[in-house]
Amino acid sequence: MGNPRVPPGQIQTTKWPVLHYGDVPTVDTAKWTFTVGGLVERPFSLSYEAFLALPRKRVVCDIHCVTTWSRLDNTFEGVPVQALLERAGLKPAARYCLVVAEQGFTTNLPLADLNRPDNLIALHWAGEDLTPEHGWPARLLVPHLYFWKSAKWVRGFELSHARRSVDRRALRRPRPDAARDQQVSERQQEARSRELGVWSQGA
């Protein structure tokens, strides 16, 4: 009998596979900012130093990838997403968030999936800084969804009333060794997630 924490069709691993689209960006933390805008009362932008000074939270969670691997009992530490949304002050019309990351990458999340207590802008994993390959200096953590929604190298949120178009710069042809979960469209990946029972029905 399989582990009930591992969704059907997934393979449990003790490794953390490196899966991403394109090259690992070179990030200059002196110029790095995290910005929250769109349908919020108090838009803001924080420097890396100011972001590191924010209160942090530790979350222990399982992570599941649509490329069929699962890794259990991961410890992440970072800034709670809910604290950032509270700082910005969500307007009543806000229903979706466009998550913005390095190299023009974007991904959509319903606000109901983003505004949850275990979601972080993660800075550490297993007590250490994230490595560049896994999203340093900061990555989104949305542990209740498949891990492709936990965008690496995250730079901000743009709140809106409707789902936004994905930036086509994020859809250029990958290298031959790029992750398989970047070789299909966003909607195809959502369909895969729904089939395996982790994707929120509100997506």
C-alpha positions, 0 to 999 in steps of 0.5 A: 500500500502506498503512502497516503501523502503521495498522490496517485502516479507520483514517485517519492524521492529524497532528492530535490530535482532541479527543474526550471525553464531557461538559464538560472538568472544572475541576481544582483541583490543591491538592485532586487526589489519585491513589489506588490501592486494592482488592485491594492490600497497601498502599493509598495516596493521593498529592497532586498535588505528591507525584505530580509528584515520582515518577520518570518515563518517556518512551514513544513510541507510536502512538495509534488511536481507534475513531472511525477516526483514528490518530496516529503517533510520539507522545511521552508522559512520565509515571509508569509504571503498573507503579511504582504497582502495585508500590508498592501491592503487588498481591494474588494475587486481583487480575485487573481494574482499575476506572480512576477519573477525574473526573466519575464516569467509570470504565472497566475493564481486565484487569490483564494489559492494565494491568500493562505497561511502556509504560503511564503516567499521562501528564503531558506530550505532545510535551514540554509539559503535557497540555492540559485537553482532552487530560486535564490534569493526568493521563491514563492511557496504554495504547498497545497498546489503542484510545485510549478505554481511555486515560482522561482526567483519571484519579484512581486504580485500584481492583483487583478479582478480577472485572470491575466495573460501569461507573459509570452517571454516565458514561453520561448523554446527551452534547452533540450535538458529543460524541465518537462513541466515547462514544455506544456501550456499553463492550462495543460498543467492545471488540467494535470493537477486537477486530475491528481487532486491537488489543484484547487477547484477555484483555479 
